[in-house]
Amino acid sequence: MKTDLPNFNILIVEDEAIVGMDLAARLEHEGYGVLEVVDNGLDALALFRENNVDLVLLDIQIKGKWDGIDTAIQINQVKPVPIIYLTAQSDTETLERAKETHPSAYLTKPINSSNLRIAIDLAIHNFAKKRAEVRNIKVLPNVNVTKESASSREAILQIDNHIFIKQSYQFTKVRLSDILFLESDNNYVHIITTNKKFTLRLTLNGVLERINYDKLVRTHRSFAINIEQIDSFNDHEVLLGKYTIPLGRNYKDDFLKFFDFL
């Protein structure tokens, strides 16, 4: 059994083995991690409890005593998660039951790769927006710095203590505490984490508006750092591992507010 897969992890609940394997292959081709393909609700719930799952693809008609809707109810009692229903059915009674579980998206069989990618995109955005509204946090659309930035379809979404950074039509999960610093580079922002670098066509202010994380503090007009990642600092610089970040005079007072002077 695979656990703690990197980036974005998907659990597939599908009683048709061929369909499940095909979905898994498509998702892995897109760069997503597939935790497992199971055909019943009990196994799905057990895997969900034991692993880090970011999204569930859930067929409504599955094996066992629970159908997909019952399974969604059980999963959401453990932890809310984006759920995409897979269905060949469209009868009113089934749809009404499904609506009561507040799914993030639906996919009607047969499923193609384009619709699958769009549904995942929609599911993550809808789920993040819903969670943000509960916490009274805004999920902002992209800032169109230029026409080129609009076509790049980049986005940042936040769910609890993670953000999802979208590049090349794929969301990558980043733990907020793993962010080292943000660096502005003209119309771009580099997000440097403990093991990866992301580049978005956004302003530094635009990125900071999208991330609800009080540990990020500006130290310079071009830099914001994660205060918990600091190794040392002086009057002019902050050191985070191998990185040296400037500490500007205009930002020093706000920076020092994070410390208790004894």
C-alpha positions as YAML, in Angstrom:
chain: A
units: angstrom
residues:
- id: 1
  name: MET
  ca: [0.00, 0.00, 0.00]
- id: 2
  name: LYS
  ca: [1.41, 3.37, -1.02]
- id: 3
  name: THR
  ca: [1.44, 6.19, 1.51]
- id: 4
  name: ASP
  ca: [2.41, 9.87, 1.56]
- id: 5
  name: LEU
  ca: [2.78, 10.19, -2.18]
- id: 6
  name: PRO
  ca: [4.27, 13.49, -3.39]
- id: 7
  name: ASN
  ca: [2.24, 16.33, -4.81]
- id: 8
  name: PHE
  ca: [-1.42, 15.66, -5.60]
- id: 9
  name: ASN
  ca: [-2.85, 12.30, -4.51]
- id: 10
  name: ILE
  ca: [-6.08, 10.84, -5.91]
- id: 11
  name: LEU
  ca: [-8.11, 7.88, -4.68]
- id: 12
  name: ILE
  ca: [-10.21, 6.15, -7.36]
- id: 13
  name: VAL
  ca: [-13.33, 4.22, -6.35]
- id: 14
  name: GLU
  ca: [-14.61, 2.38, -9.42]
- id: 15
  name: ASP
  ca: [-16.12, -1.10, -9.64]
- id: 16
  name: GLU
  ca: [-15.21, -1.65, -13.30]
- id: 17
  name: ALA
  ca: [-11.55, -2.71, -13.22]
- id: 18
  name: ILE
  ca: [-10.83, -1.68, -16.81]
- id: 19
  name: VAL
  ca: [-12.30, 1.79, -16.28]
- id: 20
  name: GLY
  ca: [-10.38, 2.20, -13.01]
- id: 21
  name: MET
  ca: [-7.06, 1.22, -14.58]
- id: 22
  name: ASP
  ca: [-7.68, 3.52, -17.53]
- id: 23
  name: LEU
  ca: [-8.42, 6.45, -15.19]
- id: 24
  name: ALA
  ca: [-5.29, 5.71, -13.17]
- id: 25
  name: ALA
  ca: [-3.14, 5.63, -16.33]
- id: 26
  name: ARG
  ca: [-4.56, 8.93, -17.57]
- id: 27
  name: LEU
  ca: [-4.02, 10.63, -14.22]
- id: 28
  name: GLU
  ca: [-0.45, 9.37, -13.88]
- id: 29
  name: HIS
  ca: [0.25, 10.55, -17.42]
- id: 30
  name: GLU
  ca: [-0.91, 14.02, -16.32]
- id: 31
  name: GLY
  ca: [1.52, 13.85, -13.39]
- id: 32
  name: TYR
  ca: [-0.92, 13.14, -10.57]
- id: 33
  name: GLY
  ca: [-0.31, 10.52, -7.93]
- id: 34
  name: VAL
  ca: [-2.86, 7.68, -7.82]
- id: 35
  name: LEU
  ca: [-3.05, 6.20, -4.37]
- id: 36
  name: GLU
  ca: [-5.13, 3.15, -5.29]
- id: 37
  name: VAL
  ca: [-8.07, 1.90, -7.33]
- id: 38
  name: VAL
  ca: [-10.73, 0.14, -5.21]
- id: 39
  name: ASP
  ca: [-14.20, -1.14, -6.04]
- id: 40
  name: ASN
  ca: [-16.10, -0.67, -2.76]
- id: 41
  name: GLY
  ca: [-16.78, 1.89, -0.06]
- id: 42
  name: LEU
  ca: [-15.28, 0.01, 2.90]
- id: 43
  name: ASP
  ca: [-11.86, -0.28, 1.25]
- id: 44
  name: ALA
  ca: [-12.09, 3.33, 0.09]
- id: 45
  name: LEU
  ca: [-12.80, 4.56, 3.61]
- id: 46
  name: ALA
  ca: [-9.95, 2.49, 5.08]
- id: 47
  name: LEU
  ca: [-7.48, 3.89, 2.53]
- id: 48
  name: PHE
  ca: [-8.76, 7.40, 3.08]
- id: 49
  name: ARG
  ca: [-8.22, 7.10, 6.85]
- id: 50
  name: GLU
  ca: [-4.69, 5.75, 6.46]
- id: 51
  name: ASN
  ca: [-3.34, 7.97, 3.70]
- id: 52
  name: ASN
  ca: [-3.00, 11.54, 2.55]
- id: 53
  name: VAL
  ca: [-5.76, 11.92, -0.06]
- id: 54
  name: ASP
  ca: [-6.33, 15.23, -1.88]
- id: 55
  name: LEU
  ca: [-9.23, 14.25, -4.14]
- id: 56
  name: VAL
  ca: [-11.57, 11.28, -4.62]
- id: 57
  name: LEU
  ca: [-12.92, 10.08, -7.97]
- id: 58
  name: LEU
  ca: [-16.00, 8.18, -6.89]
- id: 59
  name: ASP
  ca: [-18.32, 6.08, -9.05]
- id: 60
  name: ILE
  ca: [-21.90, 6.24, -7.79]
- id: 61
  name: GLN
  ca: [-22.53, 2.55, -8.56]
- id: 62
  name: ILE
  ca: [-19.90, 0.46, -6.73]
- id: 63
  name: LYS
  ca: [-19.72, -2.91, -5.02]
- id: 64
  name: GLY
  ca: [-20.57, -3.56, -1.38]
- id: 65
  name: LYS
  ca: [-23.21, -2.34, 1.05]
- id: 66
  name: TRP
  ca: [-22.52, 1.36, 0.31]
- id: 67
  name: ASP
  ca: [-22.98, 3.03, -3.03]
- id: 68
  name: GLY
  ca: [-20.80, 5.98, -4.01]
- id: 69
  name: ILE
  ca: [-23.06, 8.52, -2.30]
- id: 70
  name: ASP
  ca: [-23.02, 6.58, 0.99]
- id: 71
  name: THR
  ca: [-19.24, 6.33, 0.67]
- id: 72
  name: ALA
  ca: [-18.93, 10.08, 0.13]
- id: 73
  name: ILE
  ca: [-20.87, 10.68, 3.36]
- id: 74
  name: GLN
  ca: [-18.54, 8.36, 5.29]
- id: 75
  name: ILE
  ca: [-15.41, 9.97, 3.80]
- id: 76
  name: ASN
  ca: [-16.55, 13.50, 4.57]
- id: 77
  name: GLN
  ca: [-17.17, 12.53, 8.18]
- id: 78
  name: VAL
  ca: [-13.45, 11.76, 8.46]
- id: 79
  name: LYS
  ca: [-12.25, 14.90, 6.64]
- id: 80
  name: PRO
  ca: [-13.77, 17.15, 3.97]
- id: 81
  name: VAL
  ca: [-12.12, 16.55, 0.59]
- id: 82
  name: PRO
  ca: [-12.96, 17.39, -3.02]
- id: 83
  name: ILE
  ca: [-15.12, 14.60, -4.50]
- id: 84
  name: ILE
  ca: [-15.86, 14.07, -8.18]
- id: 85
  name: TYR
  ca: [-18.70, 11.69, -8.90]
- id: 86
  name: LEU
  ca: [-18.39, 9.34, -11.86]
- id: 87
  name: THR
  ca: [-21.74, 8.24, -13.19]
- id: 88
  name: ALA
  ca: [-23.56, 6.77, -16.14]
- id: 89
  name: GLN
  ca: [-26.84, 7.55, -14.41]
- id: 90
  name: SER
  ca: [-28.75, 10.80, -14.58]
- id: 91
  name: ASP
  ca: [-32.08, 9.96, -12.92]
- id: 92
  name: THR
  ca: [-33.53, 12.66, -10.70]
- id: 93
  name: GLU
  ca: [-33.51, 10.65, -7.48]
- id: 94
  name: THR
  ca: [-29.81, 9.78, -7.79]
- id: 95
  name: LEU
  ca: [-28.83, 13.34, -8.63]
- id: 96
  name: GLU
  ca: [-30.81, 14.71, -5.69]
- id: 97
  name: ARG
  ca: [-29.08, 12.30, -3.29]
- id: 98
  name: ALA
  ca: [-25.70, 13.21, -4.77]
- id: 99
  name: LYS
  ca: [-26.36, 16.96, -4.40]
- id: 100
  name: GLU
  ca: [-26.87, 16.52, -0.66]
- id: 101
  name: THR
  ca: [-23.20, 15.47, -0.31]
- id: 102
  name: HIS
  ca: [-22.03, 18.71, -2.01]
- id: 103
  name: PRO
  ca: [-19.67, 17.17, -4.60]
- id: 104
  name: SER
  ca: [-17.11, 19.43, -6.23]
- id: 105
  name: ALA
  ca: [-17.83, 18.17, -9.75]
- id: 106
  name: TYR
  ca: [-19.47, 15.43, -11.84]
- id: 107
  name: LEU
  ca: [-18.13, 13.36, -14.72]
- id: 108
  name: THR
  ca: [-20.49, 11.46, -16.99]
- id: 109
  name: LYS
  ca: [-19.20, 8.24, -18.53]
- id: 110
  name: PRO
  ca: [-17.55, 7.67, -20.93]
- id: 111
  name: ILE
  ca: [-14.78, 9.92, -19.64]
- id: 112
  name: ASN
  ca: [-12.17, 11.61, -21.81]
- id: 113
  name: SER
  ca: [-8.87, 13.12, -20.66]
- id: 114
  name: SER
  ca: [-9.86, 16.70, -21.38]
- id: 115
  name: ASN
  ca: [-13.05, 16.49, -19.31]
- id: 116
  name: LEU
  ca: [-11.17, 14.71, -16.54]
- id: 117
  name: ARG
  ca: [-8.57, 17.47, -16.33]
- id: 118
  name: ILE
  ca: [-11.23, 20.19, -16.35]
- id: 119
  name: ALA
  ca: [-13.24, 18.42, -13.66]
- id: 120
  name: ILE
  ca: [-10.20, 18.15, -11.37]
- id: 121
  name: ASP
  ca: [-9.43, 21.83, -11.94]
- id: 122
  name: LEU
  ca: [-13.04, 22.77, -11.15]
- id: 123
  name: ALA
  ca: [-13.24, 20.46, -8.13]
- id: 124
  name: ILE
  ca: [-10.16, 21.90, -6.46]
- id: 125
  name: HIS
  ca: [-11.23, 25.47, -7.11]
- id: 126
  name: ASN
  ca: [-14.78, 24.92, -5.87]
- id: 127
  name: PHE
  ca: [-13.59, 23.10, -2.77]
- id: 128
  name: ALA
  ca: [-10.97, 25.73, -1.92]
- id: 129
  name: LYS
  ca: [-13.51, 28.51, -2.45]
- id: 130
  name: LYS
  ca: [-16.05, 26.80, -0.23]
- id: 131
  name: ARG
  ca: [-13.52, 26.25, 2.58]
- id: 132
  name: ALA
  ca: [-12.30, 29.83, 2.27]
- id: 133
  name: GLU
  ca: [-15.82, 31.20, 2.55]
- id: 134
  name: VAL
  ca: [-16.35, 29.23, 5.76]
- id: 135
  name: ARG
  ca: [-13.22, 30.85, 7.18]
- id: 136
  name: ASN
  ca: [-14.09, 34.24, 5.65]
- id: 137
  name: ILE
  ca: [-11.02, 34.18, 3.37]
- id: 138
  name: LYS
  ca: [-11.11, 35.36, -0.22]
- id: 139
  name: VAL
  ca: [-10.06, 33.02, -3.03]
- id: 140
  name: LEU
  ca: [-9.03, 35.52, -5.66]
- id: 141
  name: PRO
  ca: [-8.92, 35.01, -9.42]
- id: 142
  name: ASN
  ca: [-5.64, 35.48, -11.21]
- id: 143
  name: VAL
  ca: [-4.30, 38.97, -11.68]
- id: 144
  name: ASN
  ca: [-4.00, 39.48, -15.43]
- id: 145
  name: VAL
  ca: [-0.69, 41.30, -15.48]
- id: 146
  name: THR
  ca: [-0.65, 40.97, -19.26]
- id: 147
  name: LYS
  ca: [-2.56, 39.10, -21.94]
- id: 148
  name: GLU
  ca: [0.13, 36.44, -21.76]
- id: 149
  name: SER
  ca: [-0.52, 35.84, -18.07]
- id: 150
  name: ALA
  ca: [-4.21, 35.23, -18.74]
- id: 151
  name: SER
  ca: [-3.40, 32.50, -21.22]
- id: 152
  name: SER
  ca: [-0.90, 30.81, -18.89]
- id: 153
  name: ARG
  ca: [-3.79, 29.74, -16.59]
- id: 154
  name: GLU
  ca: [-1.72, 29.89, -13.42]
- id: 155
  name: ALA
  ca: [-3.45, 29.93, -10.06]
- id: 156
  name: ILE
  ca: [-2.90, 29.51, -6.34]
- id: 157
  name: LEU
  ca: [-5.57, 27.85, -4.23]
- id: 158
  name: GLN
  ca: [-5.42, 27.17, -0.51]
- id: 159
  name: ILE
  ca: [-6.90, 24.34, 1.50]
- id: 160
  name: ASP
  ca: [-6.04, 24.43, 5.20]
- id: 161
  name: ASN
  ca: [-2.25, 24.37, 5.63]
- id: 162
  name: HIS
  ca: [-1.45, 23.67, 1.96]
- id: 163
  name: ILE
  ca: [-1.55, 25.65, -1.25]
- id: 164
  name: PHE
  ca: [-2.05, 24.20, -4.69]
- id: 165
  name: ILE
  ca: [0.03, 25.88, -7.39]
- id: 166
  name: LYS
  ca: [-1.19, 25.40, -10.92]
- id: 167
  name: GLN
  ca: [1.31, 25.29, -13.75]
- id: 168
  name: SER
  ca: [0.94, 23.56, -17.12]
- id: 169
  name: TYR
  ca: [-2.62, 22.48, -16.32]
- id: 170
  name: GLN
  ca: [-1.59, 20.62, -13.16]
- id: 171
  name: PHE
  ca: [-1.93, 21.43, -9.48]
- id: 172
  name: THR
  ca: [1.06, 20.74, -7.24]
- id: 173
  name: LYS
  ca: [0.53, 20.64, -3.49]
- id: 174
  name: VAL
  ca: [2.88, 22.67, -1.30]
- id: 175
  name: ARG
  ca: [2.86, 22.67, 2.49]
- id: 176
  name: LEU
  ca: [2.86, 26.29, 3.69]
- id: 177
  name: SER
  ca: [5.52, 25.59, 6.31]
- id: 178
  name: ASP
  ca: [7.85, 24.36, 3.51]
- id: 179
  name: ILE
  ca: [7.93, 27.77, 1.83]
- id: 180
  name: LEU
  ca: [11.29, 29.49, 2.38]
- id: 181
  name: PHE
  ca: [10.66, 32.79, 0.61]
- id: 182
  name: LEU
  ca: [8.99, 34.60, -2.27]
- id: 183
  name: GLU
  ca: [11.05, 36.66, -4.70]
- id: 184
  name: SER
  ca: [9.67, 39.25, -7.10]
- id: 185
  name: ASP
  ca: [11.25, 39.37, -10.56]
- id: 186
  name: ASN
  ca: [9.52, 42.07, -12.60]
- id: 187
  name: ASN
  ca: [6.09, 40.59, -13.46]
- id: 188
  name: TYR
  ca: [7.01, 37.18, -12.05]
- id: 189
  name: VAL
  ca: [7.23, 35.73, -8.57]
- id: 190
  name: HIS
  ca: [9.47, 32.81, -7.62]
- id: 191
  name: ILE
  ca: [8.17, 30.65, -4.77]
- id: 192
  name: ILE
  ca: [11.14, 28.87, -3.21]
- id: 193
  name: THR
  ca: [10.38, 25.88, -0.99]
- id: 194
  name: THR
  ca: [12.62, 23.45, 0.85]
- id: 195
  name: ASN
  ca: [12.89, 21.27, -2.26]
- id: 196
  name: LYS
  ca: [11.37, 23.05, -5.24]
- id: 197
  name: LYS
  ca: [10.99, 26.33, -7.11]
- id: 198
  name: PHE
  ca: [7.79, 27.61, -8.75]
- id: 199
  name: THR
  ca: [7.49, 30.64, -11.01]
- id: 200
  name: LEU
  ca: [4.19, 32.46, -11.52]
- id: 201
  name: ARG
  ca: [3.33, 35.43, -13.71]
- id: 202
  name: LEU
  ca: [1.95, 37.46, -10.81]
- id: 203
  name: THR
  ca: [3.05, 40.34, -8.61]
- id: 204
  name: LEU
  ca: [4.45, 39.71, -5.14]
- id: 205
  name: ASN
  ca: [1.45, 41.50, -3.62]
- id: 206
  name: GLY
  ca: [-0.85, 39.34, -5.71]
- id: 207
  name: VAL
  ca: [0.68, 36.14, -4.35]
- id: 208
  name: LEU
  ca: [0.63, 37.38, -0.74]
- id: 209
  name: GLU
  ca: [-3.07, 38.24, -1.12]
- id: 210
  name: ARG
  ca: [-3.79, 34.67, -2.19]
- id: 211
  name: ILE
  ca: [-1.94, 32.97, 0.67]
- id: 212
  name: ASN
  ca: [-3.45, 33.09, 4.14]
- id: 213
  name: TYR
  ca: [-0.29, 32.40, 6.16]
- id: 214
  name: ASP
  ca: [0.76, 34.81, 8.89]
- id: 215
  name: LYS
  ca: [4.36, 33.55, 8.92]
- id: 216
  name: LEU
  ca: [5.13, 35.26, 5.60]
- id: 217
  name: VAL
  ca: [6.64, 38.70, 6.17]
- id: 218
  name: ARG
  ca: [8.10, 41.26, 3.76]
- id: 219
  name: THR
  ca: [11.77, 42.03, 4.30]
- id: 220
  name: HIS
  ca: [12.32, 43.96, 1.08]
- id: 221
  name: ARG
  ca: [10.21, 45.30, -1.78]
- id: 222
  name: SER
  ca: [11.20, 42.19, -3.74]
- id: 223
  name: PHE
  ca: [11.17, 39.56, -0.98]
- id: 224
  name: ALA
  ca: [8.86, 37.96, 1.57]
- id: 225
  name: ILE
  ca: [10.19, 35.23, 3.86]
- id: 226
  name: ASN
  ca: [8.78, 32.50, 6.06]
- id: 227
  name: ILE
  ca: [9.70, 33.71, 9.53]
- id: 228
  name: GLU
  ca: [9.88, 30.12, 10.82]
- id: 229
  name: GLN
  ca: [12.61, 29.21, 8.33]
- id: 230
  name: ILE
  ca: [15.09, 31.83, 9.52]
- id: 231
  name: ASP
  ca: [18.52, 30.59, 10.65]
- id: 232
  name: SER
  ca: [19.99, 34.01, 11.56]
- id: 233
  name: PHE
  ca: [19.81, 37.69, 10.68]
- id: 234
  name: ASN
  ca: [21.59, 41.01, 11.13]
- id: 235
  name: ASP
  ca: [20.74, 44.63, 10.40]
- id: 236
  name: HIS
  ca: [20.91, 44.10, 6.65]
- id: 237
  name: GLU
  ca: [20.33, 40.43, 5.83]
- id: 238
  name: VAL
  ca: [18.32, 37.36, 6.75]
- id: 239
  name: LEU
  ca: [19.77, 33.88, 6.30]
- id: 240
  name: LEU
  ca: [17.59, 30.89, 5.41]
- id: 241
  name: GLY
  ca: [19.81, 27.88, 4.82]
- id: 242
  name: LYS
  ca: [21.97, 28.63, 1.76]
- id: 243
  name: TYR
  ca: [19.94, 31.74, 0.89]
- id: 244
  name: THR
  ca: [20.76, 35.31, 1.93]
- id: 245
  name: ILE
  ca: [17.76, 37.66, 1.75]
- id: 246
  name: PRO
  ca: [18.08, 41.46, 2.05]
- id: 247
  name: LEU
  ca: [16.44, 43.18, 5.02]
- id: 248
  name: GLY
  ca: [15.38, 46.63, 3.85]
- id: 249
  name: ARG
  ca: [15.29, 49.60, 6.18]
- id: 250
  name: ASN
  ca: [11.61, 50.29, 5.44]
- id: 251
  name: TYR
  ca: [10.64, 46.72, 6.39]
- id: 252
  name: LYS
  ca: [12.78, 46.21, 9.48]
- id: 253
  name: ASP
  ca: [10.22, 47.39, 12.05]
- id: 254
  name: ASP
  ca: [7.51, 45.05, 10.79]
- id: 255
  name: PHE
  ca: [10.03, 42.22, 10.64]
- id: 256
  name: LEU
  ca: [11.13, 42.75, 14.25]
- id: 257
  name: LYS
  ca: [7.52, 42.67, 15.49]
- id: 258
  name: PHE
  ca: [7.64, 38.89, 15.09]
- id: 259
  name: PHE
  ca: [10.21, 38.61, 17.88]
- id: 260
  name: ASP
  ca: [9.90, 38.98, 21.65]
- id: 261
  name: PHE
  ca: [12.80, 40.92, 23.06]
- id: 262
  name: LEU
  ca: [13.65, 39.78, 26.60]
...
